[in-house]
Amino acid sequence: MNKHNLNEEISQELLFEVLENQATLDAVRVFLRDKKLSHSASSWKQMIEDRIEPALSSGAITRNDLIGIIREAEEHGNKHVRLFHFGTDYLDSIRGAIKLEAVSAWAKDKGFPGTGEYLFAAYPTHPVVTEVRIGDGGDTDALVVKTARTEYRRKRGVLTEVAGQEVYLAPRVRFRAVDVLKIRRDGLVEVRLSPRAEHPISYSGTANAMLKQVNGLVETTLISELSLSTAKNSFSDLQKKQEVSENFDLYEAQHRNDRGDRIQSSSQAEQGGILKSSVMTEVIKQFTVGDPEAYCEKVRVSYYFGKVKRINAILSEDINEIIFTAGLSRDEYDEVLDAIIKVNSEE
């Protein structure tokens, strides 16, 4: 079953608002193009007024179609991704726990939506589980649990006259944030967190809370953080320059040692990144070569997706975190994540 639970009280205006803050114009263009509908638009205003509204009015697309776009877009990109894993000794029990029958019974017992159902919660008053399902793109046996909540963000300040004085006012607006937990059959666990805009901000605390959601289905005490230190060192390792540069460009690297020394190196995209800069490579070499205590704690890389598109990713100072700063499709997200994990697994 693959249905949307659409509250009829949700207005079309609200649906458009959520579509705009969750999806990308590219995703909507692709959807309309696949429907053989007019799809060009340079702004959300033009997309909604000139493309989406006429298509809805004519019956060429439905509200559920738009919710389908939101449903996929909310899972990928603009996320702080925390990676965990189960040890190999526990894989058989994990695979048994995330089978459809077991997950369906667990979701029903917890009062969550049934497997395959989708609860469209636009701006919930408290965090709510909107979806429990088996399957995620090519990972047909993976477990996915999604939670929606309402966040608030500041828009760009606008110069405004107030009581004879010119001041910048930054309106506080609501934002629908969605966090995603995914458990794969190979034991990898992804916790994809929407960015927090207001304090207190604790991505590690939120990730742990997401993991606790599946208590009773899997034993979460068996989950460990997946260190990305190998990937960070590989991306910044001058000896692996050719190997890494086949798929990635390195634009920023932060190194430190156990004595408290730290350097940050960066290079512009127009120059081909750090590994093509004789100055930056020499700086890194001076800091790291011959120092067994030196290591890379943070990198910013760009992944080659096809011949044109580049996908930026930050492997932060936190041991298991990857930050994607732009909206991505499922294919884009899966490909770049798998590429990073592959680099991380290579010695």
C-alpha beads as a LAMMPS data file, in Angstrom:
LAMMPS data file: protein, C-alpha beads

347 atoms
346 bonds

1 atom types
1 bond types

-500.0 500.0 xlo xhi
-500.0 500.0 ylo yhi
-500.0 500.0 zlo zhi

Masses

1 110.0

Atoms # bond

1 1 1 0.000 0.000 0.000
2 1 1 1.334 3.421 -0.899
3 1 1 -1.177 6.105 -0.038
4 1 1 -1.114 9.655 1.260
5 1 1 -3.206 10.628 4.250
6 1 1 -4.087 14.130 3.113
7 1 1 -6.059 16.240 5.558
8 1 1 -8.764 17.916 3.493
9 1 1 -8.484 21.035 5.676
10 1 1 -5.013 21.756 4.315
11 1 1 -5.363 24.656 1.932
12 1 1 -3.773 24.817 -1.471
13 1 1 -1.828 27.869 -0.312
14 1 1 -0.376 25.880 2.593
15 1 1 0.489 23.006 0.282
16 1 1 2.386 25.385 -2.003
17 1 1 4.224 26.855 0.993
18 1 1 5.425 23.435 2.135
19 1 1 6.347 22.460 -1.426
20 1 1 8.516 25.556 -1.751
21 1 1 10.409 25.065 1.509
22 1 1 10.908 21.300 1.078
23 1 1 11.466 20.718 -2.633
24 1 1 13.650 22.344 -5.274
25 1 1 12.608 23.986 -8.511
26 1 1 14.626 21.339 -10.352
27 1 1 12.607 18.544 -8.744
28 1 1 9.326 20.159 -9.786
29 1 1 10.614 20.823 -13.302
30 1 1 11.587 17.165 -13.698
31 1 1 8.176 16.046 -12.432
32 1 1 6.292 18.302 -14.868
33 1 1 8.579 17.393 -17.749
34 1 1 7.983 13.683 -17.130
35 1 1 4.256 14.445 -17.304
36 1 1 4.921 16.164 -20.661
37 1 1 3.724 19.476 -19.206
38 1 1 5.212 22.964 -19.483
39 1 1 7.919 23.095 -16.846
40 1 1 10.191 26.118 -17.322
41 1 1 10.208 28.633 -14.456
42 1 1 12.903 30.880 -13.034
43 1 1 11.255 31.408 -9.634
44 1 1 8.825 29.715 -7.287
45 1 1 6.256 32.434 -7.946
46 1 1 6.365 31.736 -11.668
47 1 1 6.363 27.979 -11.124
48 1 1 3.257 28.081 -8.942
49 1 1 1.272 30.672 -10.899
50 1 1 2.193 29.667 -14.459
51 1 1 2.791 25.918 -14.172
52 1 1 1.358 24.238 -11.089
53 1 1 -1.963 26.060 -10.655
54 1 1 -3.037 25.622 -14.310
55 1 1 -2.015 21.943 -14.216
56 1 1 -4.059 21.395 -11.046
57 1 1 -7.063 23.206 -12.505
58 1 1 -6.991 21.098 -15.664
59 1 1 -6.577 17.853 -13.746
60 1 1 -3.209 17.147 -15.359
61 1 1 -1.745 16.776 -11.863
62 1 1 -3.270 16.295 -8.409
63 1 1 -2.600 17.506 -4.892
64 1 1 -1.366 14.010 -4.080
65 1 1 1.202 14.370 -6.866
66 1 1 2.588 17.452 -5.126
67 1 1 2.636 15.645 -1.803
68 1 1 4.574 12.867 -3.521
69 1 1 7.234 15.406 -4.533
70 1 1 7.390 16.682 -0.954
71 1 1 7.526 13.147 0.409
72 1 1 10.723 12.367 -1.478
73 1 1 12.345 15.808 -1.357
74 1 1 12.059 16.118 2.432
75 1 1 14.376 13.133 2.880
76 1 1 17.405 14.306 0.912
77 1 1 19.768 17.249 1.024
78 1 1 19.951 20.159 3.452
79 1 1 20.721 17.608 6.147
80 1 1 23.175 16.941 8.918
81 1 1 23.719 13.213 8.407
82 1 1 24.950 11.200 11.379
83 1 1 26.230 7.721 10.531
84 1 1 26.127 4.724 12.857
85 1 1 26.473 0.991 12.395
86 1 1 25.690 -2.367 13.915
87 1 1 28.519 -4.839 14.366
88 1 1 28.643 -7.755 11.939
89 1 1 27.701 -10.167 14.738
90 1 1 24.237 -8.598 14.925
91 1 1 23.340 -8.388 11.228
92 1 1 21.134 -11.499 11.192
93 1 1 19.010 -10.222 14.075
94 1 1 18.746 -6.763 12.477
95 1 1 17.623 -8.234 9.157
96 1 1 14.945 -10.223 10.936
97 1 1 13.772 -7.201 12.922
98 1 1 13.238 -4.948 9.895
99 1 1 11.128 -7.373 7.886
100 1 1 7.721 -6.070 6.850
101 1 1 5.661 -8.191 9.245
102 1 1 7.725 -7.229 12.297
103 1 1 7.808 -3.541 11.363
104 1 1 4.052 -3.418 10.707
105 1 1 3.284 -4.899 14.121
106 1 1 5.740 -2.550 15.834
107 1 1 4.343 0.549 14.076
108 1 1 0.782 -0.401 15.004
109 1 1 1.759 -0.940 18.631
110 1 1 3.466 2.482 18.743
111 1 1 0.502 4.250 17.141
112 1 1 2.550 5.257 14.100
113 1 1 1.208 5.338 10.523
114 1 1 0.950 1.895 8.965
115 1 1 3.795 0.753 6.754
116 1 1 3.401 2.365 3.350
117 1 1 1.126 5.148 4.596
118 1 1 2.167 8.790 4.692
119 1 1 0.795 11.343 7.126
120 1 1 1.058 14.816 5.655
121 1 1 1.671 16.953 8.735
122 1 1 2.324 20.482 7.485
123 1 1 3.283 22.311 10.693
124 1 1 2.671 19.976 13.633
125 1 1 2.434 21.445 17.136
126 1 1 4.789 18.721 18.363
127 1 1 7.111 16.249 16.582
128 1 1 5.088 13.531 14.880
129 1 1 6.080 10.351 13.048
130 1 1 4.775 10.771 9.512
131 1 1 5.974 7.595 7.837
132 1 1 7.247 4.093 8.537
133 1 1 8.166 2.016 5.518
134 1 1 10.334 -0.755 4.159
135 1 1 12.309 0.251 1.088
136 1 1 14.262 3.306 0.021
137 1 1 15.182 3.524 -3.634
138 1 1 17.637 0.736 -4.385
139 1 1 17.667 -0.363 -0.732
140 1 1 14.482 -2.396 -1.018
141 1 1 14.871 -3.979 2.433
142 1 1 15.850 -0.869 4.425
143 1 1 13.729 0.536 7.255
144 1 1 12.814 4.233 7.069
145 1 1 11.153 6.226 9.862
146 1 1 10.397 9.935 9.373
147 1 1 9.487 12.606 11.907
148 1 1 8.137 16.079 11.091
149 1 1 8.260 19.095 13.381
150 1 1 7.898 22.841 13.170
151 1 1 11.019 24.999 13.275
152 1 1 11.380 28.766 13.063
153 1 1 13.967 30.641 11.035
154 1 1 14.952 34.232 10.429
155 1 1 14.543 35.571 6.921
156 1 1 17.050 37.980 5.460
157 1 1 16.795 41.389 7.121
158 1 1 14.916 44.114 5.251
159 1 1 15.726 47.794 5.738
160 1 1 12.590 49.288 7.292
161 1 1 11.705 52.680 8.737
162 1 1 10.468 52.464 12.328
163 1 1 9.636 55.602 14.335
164 1 1 11.763 57.714 12.036
165 1 1 14.730 55.333 12.226
166 1 1 15.935 52.933 9.550
167 1 1 16.494 49.462 10.955
168 1 1 16.884 45.972 9.531
169 1 1 14.006 43.673 10.457
170 1 1 14.408 39.925 10.052
171 1 1 10.987 38.245 10.223
172 1 1 10.767 34.955 12.125
173 1 1 8.956 32.431 9.934
174 1 1 7.941 28.830 10.460
175 1 1 9.608 25.996 8.611
176 1 1 8.601 22.356 8.287
177 1 1 11.598 20.250 9.278
178 1 1 11.795 16.504 8.670
179 1 1 14.256 14.092 10.272
180 1 1 14.870 10.656 8.773
181 1 1 16.130 7.428 10.322
182 1 1 17.240 4.686 7.951
183 1 1 18.539 1.233 8.897
184 1 1 20.111 -0.787 6.090
185 1 1 20.544 -4.543 5.884
186 1 1 24.323 -4.154 5.898
187 1 1 24.098 -2.601 9.372
188 1 1 24.627 1.022 8.333
189 1 1 22.345 3.480 10.123
190 1 1 21.689 6.985 8.802
191 1 1 20.128 9.740 10.872
192 1 1 19.387 12.668 8.551
193 1 1 18.583 15.815 10.510
194 1 1 17.143 19.047 9.168
195 1 1 19.239 22.065 10.188
196 1 1 18.323 23.682 13.482
197 1 1 18.043 27.449 13.412
198 1 1 17.343 28.287 17.042
199 1 1 19.192 27.387 20.215
200 1 1 19.687 25.026 21.882
201 1 1 21.161 23.073 18.974
202 1 1 22.370 19.525 19.654
203 1 1 22.584 17.332 16.588
204 1 1 24.107 14.483 18.569
205 1 1 21.285 14.666 21.111
206 1 1 18.632 14.747 18.391
207 1 1 20.276 11.823 16.598
208 1 1 20.248 9.766 19.790
209 1 1 16.577 10.617 20.305
210 1 1 15.832 9.410 16.766
211 1 1 17.625 6.136 17.473
212 1 1 15.583 5.605 20.629
213 1 1 12.416 5.757 18.520
214 1 1 13.097 2.252 17.243
215 1 1 13.587 0.726 20.685
216 1 1 11.404 -2.341 20.871
217 1 1 12.085 -3.138 17.236
218 1 1 15.898 -3.253 17.313
219 1 1 18.380 -3.150 20.177
220 1 1 19.764 0.381 19.891
221 1 1 22.462 -0.208 22.524
222 1 1 24.257 -2.249 19.854
223 1 1 24.619 0.799 17.593
224 1 1 27.994 2.568 17.435
225 1 1 29.120 5.777 15.751
226 1 1 30.755 5.231 12.367
227 1 1 34.032 7.146 12.316
228 1 1 34.712 9.086 9.107
229 1 1 38.362 9.738 9.972
230 1 1 39.613 7.481 7.164
231 1 1 37.626 9.459 4.588
232 1 1 38.856 12.801 5.947
233 1 1 42.469 11.692 5.850
234 1 1 42.038 10.154 2.393
235 1 1 40.519 13.327 0.937
236 1 1 43.429 15.408 2.234
237 1 1 46.191 12.824 1.715
238 1 1 48.596 14.187 -0.879
239 1 1 49.696 10.660 -1.791
240 1 1 46.138 9.786 -2.849
241 1 1 45.721 12.900 -4.960
242 1 1 44.991 11.133 -8.250
243 1 1 42.810 8.405 -6.744
244 1 1 40.525 10.800 -4.852
245 1 1 40.393 13.458 -7.567
246 1 1 38.678 11.035 -9.956
247 1 1 35.409 11.714 -8.127
248 1 1 36.045 14.578 -5.709
249 1 1 37.596 18.013 -5.465
250 1 1 38.877 19.162 -2.074
251 1 1 38.167 22.816 -1.263
252 1 1 38.791 23.010 2.459
253 1 1 40.774 20.972 4.967
254 1 1 41.366 21.463 8.659
255 1 1 44.277 19.656 10.287
256 1 1 45.375 19.464 13.888
257 1 1 47.674 17.493 16.141
258 1 1 47.459 16.270 19.701
259 1 1 49.546 19.219 20.901
260 1 1 46.727 21.622 20.063
261 1 1 48.173 23.069 16.834
262 1 1 45.657 23.577 14.028
263 1 1 45.728 24.845 10.438
264 1 1 42.922 25.489 7.987
265 1 1 43.581 25.348 4.252
266 1 1 41.232 26.341 1.456
267 1 1 41.263 27.002 -2.263
268 1 1 38.675 28.334 -4.688
269 1 1 36.780 26.099 -7.094
270 1 1 38.082 28.138 -10.027
271 1 1 41.597 27.039 -9.091
272 1 1 40.686 23.343 -9.040
273 1 1 40.733 22.901 -5.284
274 1 1 43.455 22.378 -2.701
275 1 1 45.134 19.378 -4.320
276 1 1 45.861 21.447 -7.433
277 1 1 47.325 24.340 -5.455
278 1 1 51.088 24.160 -4.958
279 1 1 50.831 26.622 -2.060
280 1 1 48.140 24.749 -0.140
281 1 1 49.664 21.323 -0.702
282 1 1 52.976 22.628 0.632
283 1 1 51.246 24.044 3.724
284 1 1 49.593 20.692 4.434
285 1 1 52.848 18.852 3.811
286 1 1 54.756 21.058 6.242
287 1 1 52.151 20.435 8.947
288 1 1 51.585 16.704 8.490
289 1 1 54.648 14.997 7.033
290 1 1 56.771 13.444 9.739
291 1 1 54.264 14.207 12.501
292 1 1 52.496 11.018 13.633
293 1 1 50.110 13.076 15.757
294 1 1 48.780 15.160 12.843
295 1 1 45.412 14.275 11.366
296 1 1 42.605 15.816 9.334
297 1 1 39.524 16.700 11.376
298 1 1 37.334 18.427 8.755
299 1 1 37.039 18.628 4.964
300 1 1 34.761 20.276 2.438
301 1 1 34.593 18.369 -0.820
302 1 1 32.686 18.542 -4.080
303 1 1 31.512 15.335 -5.734
304 1 1 31.281 14.957 -9.513
305 1 1 27.685 13.917 -10.236
306 1 1 27.686 13.314 -13.961
307 1 1 29.576 15.658 -16.248
308 1 1 28.161 18.952 -15.022
309 1 1 26.737 18.905 -11.514
310 1 1 28.832 19.170 -8.365
311 1 1 27.495 18.171 -4.953
312 1 1 29.087 19.814 -1.927
313 1 1 29.576 17.900 1.304
314 1 1 31.235 18.804 4.591
315 1 1 32.727 16.111 6.800
316 1 1 32.664 18.089 10.023
317 1 1 34.757 17.961 13.187
318 1 1 32.229 15.537 14.650
319 1 1 33.403 11.992 14.139
320 1 1 30.385 10.685 12.195
321 1 1 28.790 13.724 10.541
322 1 1 28.353 14.698 6.891
323 1 1 26.589 17.973 6.074
324 1 1 24.808 18.465 2.757
325 1 1 23.962 22.126 2.255
326 1 1 21.705 21.898 -0.806
327 1 1 18.548 20.059 -1.776
328 1 1 19.239 16.760 -3.535
329 1 1 17.293 14.084 -5.343
330 1 1 17.326 10.545 -3.984
331 1 1 19.726 9.442 -6.742
332 1 1 22.104 12.329 -6.033
333 1 1 22.056 11.768 -2.282
334 1 1 22.533 8.002 -2.513
335 1 1 25.389 8.260 -5.007
336 1 1 27.459 10.822 -3.120
337 1 1 26.875 9.130 0.251
338 1 1 27.930 5.748 -1.137
339 1 1 31.017 7.352 -2.703
340 1 1 32.058 8.882 0.632
341 1 1 31.477 5.599 2.465
342 1 1 33.583 3.807 -0.153
343 1 1 36.465 6.234 0.421
344 1 1 36.023 5.742 4.165
345 1 1 36.300 1.956 3.855
346 1 1 39.498 1.987 1.793
347 1 1 42.807 1.801 3.597

Bonds

1 1 1 2
2 1 2 3
3 1 3 4
4 1 4 5
5 1 5 6
6 1 6 7
7 1 7 8
8 1 8 9
9 1 9 10
10 1 10 11
11 1 11 12
12 1 12 13
13 1 13 14
14 1 14 15
15 1 15 16
16 1 16 17
17 1 17 18
18 1 18 19
19 1 19 20
20 1 20 21
21 1 21 22
22 1 22 23
23 1 23 24
24 1 24 25
25 1 25 26
26 1 26 27
27 1 27 28
28 1 28 29
29 1 29 30
30 1 30 31
31 1 31 32
32 1 32 33
33 1 33 34
34 1 34 35
35 1 35 36
36 1 36 37
37 1 37 38
38 1 38 39
39 1 39 40
40 1 40 41
41 1 41 42
42 1 42 43
43 1 43 44
44 1 44 45
45 1 45 46
46 1 46 47
47 1 47 48
48 1 48 49
49 1 49 50
50 1 50 51
51 1 51 52
52 1 52 53
53 1 53 54
54 1 54 55
55 1 55 56
56 1 56 57
57 1 57 58
58 1 58 59
59 1 59 60
60 1 60 61
61 1 61 62
62 1 62 63
63 1 63 64
64 1 64 65
65 1 65 66
66 1 66 67
67 1 67 68
68 1 68 69
69 1 69 70
70 1 70 71
71 1 71 72
72 1 72 73
73 1 73 74
74 1 74 75
75 1 75 76
76 1 76 77
77 1 77 78
78 1 78 79
79 1 79 80
80 1 80 81
81 1 81 82
82 1 82 83
83 1 83 84
84 1 84 85
85 1 85 86
86 1 86 87
87 1 87 88
88 1 88 89
89 1 89 90
90 1 90 91
91 1 91 92
92 1 92 93
93 1 93 94
94 1 94 95
95 1 95 96
96 1 96 97
97 1 97 98
98 1 98 99
99 1 99 100
100 1 100 101
101 1 101 102
102 1 102 103
103 1 103 104
104 1 104 105
105 1 105 106
106 1 106 107
107 1 107 108
108 1 108 109
109 1 109 110
110 1 110 111
111 1 111 112
112 1 112 113
113 1 113 114
114 1 114 115
115 1 115 116
116 1 116 117
117 1 117 118
118 1 118 119
119 1 119 120
120 1 120 121
121 1 121 122
122 1 122 123
123 1 123 124
124 1 124 125
125 1 125 126
126 1 126 127
127 1 127 128
128 1 128 129
129 1 129 130
130 1 130 131
131 1 131 132
132 1 132 133
133 1 133 134
134 1 134 135
135 1 135 136
136 1 136 137
137 1 137 138
138 1 138 139
139 1 139 140
140 1 140 141
141 1 141 142
142 1 142 143
143 1 143 144
144 1 144 145
145 1 145 146
146 1 146 147
147 1 147 148
148 1 148 149
149 1 149 150
150 1 150 151
151 1 151 152
152 1 152 153
153 1 153 154
154 1 154 155
155 1 155 156
156 1 156 157
157 1 157 158
158 1 158 159
159 1 159 160
160 1 160 161
161 1 161 162
162 1 162 163
163 1 163 164
164 1 164 165
165 1 165 166
166 1 166 167
167 1 167 168
168 1 168 169
169 1 169 170
170 1 170 171
171 1 171 172
172 1 172 173
173 1 173 174
174 1 174 175
175 1 175 176
176 1 176 177
177 1 177 178
178 1 178 179
179 1 179 180
180 1 180 181
181 1 181 182
182 1 182 183
183 1 183 184
184 1 184 185
185 1 185 186
186 1 186 187
187 1 187 188
188 1 188 189
189 1 189 190
190 1 190 191
191 1 191 192
192 1 192 193
193 1 193 194
194 1 194 195
195 1 195 196
196 1 196 197
197 1 197 198
198 1 198 199
199 1 199 200
200 1 200 201
201 1 201 202
202 1 202 203
203 1 203 204
204 1 204 205
205 1 205 206
206 1 206 207
207 1 207 208
208 1 208 209
209 1 209 210
210 1 210 211
211 1 211 212
212 1 212 213
213 1 213 214
214 1 214 215
215 1 215 216
216 1 216 217
217 1 217 218
218 1 218 219
219 1 219 220
220 1 220 221
221 1 221 222
222 1 222 223
223 1 223 224
224 1 224 225
225 1 225 226
226 1 226 227
227 1 227 228
228 1 228 229
229 1 229 230
230 1 230 231
231 1 231 232
232 1 232 233
233 1 233 234
234 1 234 235
235 1 235 236
236 1 236 237
237 1 237 238
238 1 238 239
239 1 239 240
240 1 240 241
241 1 241 242
242 1 242 243
243 1 243 244
244 1 244 245
245 1 245 246
246 1 246 247
247 1 247 248
248 1 248 249
249 1 249 250
250 1 250 251
251 1 251 252
252 1 252 253
253 1 253 254
254 1 254 255
255 1 255 256
256 1 256 257
257 1 257 258
258 1 258 259
259 1 259 260
260 1 260 261
261 1 261 262
262 1 262 263
263 1 263 264
264 1 264 265
265 1 265 266
266 1 266 267
267 1 267 268
268 1 268 269
269 1 269 270
270 1 270 271
271 1 271 272
272 1 272 273
273 1 273 274
274 1 274 275
275 1 275 276
276 1 276 277
277 1 277 278
278 1 278 279
279 1 279 280
280 1 280 281
281 1 281 282
282 1 282 283
283 1 283 284
284 1 284 285
285 1 285 286
286 1 286 287
287 1 287 288
288 1 288 289
289 1 289 290
290 1 290 291
291 1 291 292
292 1 292 293
293 1 293 294
294 1 294 295
295 1 295 296
296 1 296 297
297 1 297 298
298 1 298 299
299 1 299 300
300 1 300 301
301 1 301 302
302 1 302 303
303 1 303 304
304 1 304 305
305 1 305 306
306 1 306 307
307 1 307 308
308 1 308 309
309 1 309 310
310 1 310 311
311 1 311 312
312 1 312 313
313 1 313 314
314 1 314 315
315 1 315 316
316 1 316 317
317 1 317 318
318 1 318 319
319 1 319 320
320 1 320 321
321 1 321 322
322 1 322 323
323 1 323 324
324 1 324 325
325 1 325 326
326 1 326 327
327 1 327 328
328 1 328 329
329 1 329 330
330 1 330 331
331 1 331 332
332 1 332 333
333 1 333 334
334 1 334 335
335 1 335 336
336 1 336 337
337 1 337 338
338 1 338 339
339 1 339 340
340 1 340 341
341 1 341 342
342 1 342 343
343 1 343 344
344 1 344 345
345 1 345 346
346 1 346 347
